[in-house]
């Protein structure tokens, strides 16, 4: 009843042939060997003494400001998550106390 059915591949509608490849002969040309030219001498480049990235005072202020904003946002998210967990725990504890009290008072009445 619940047996999987494997789909069958339909038959191709026509004959499929690969495209014909034409091979043309090429002529072999022999060259006389020549001596290689000497490689040009490249002067070594000197590394600059200063760093390539320079921070202006405005860029430093922007970096500090954006870093402070990121820390504040992440801190606010973490504090709100901690507060949500604390409120949930407190409400579950209060519910447990109420249910325990109801069960205990139900047993005393009988």
Order of alpha helices (4+ residues) and beta strands (2+ residues): alpha
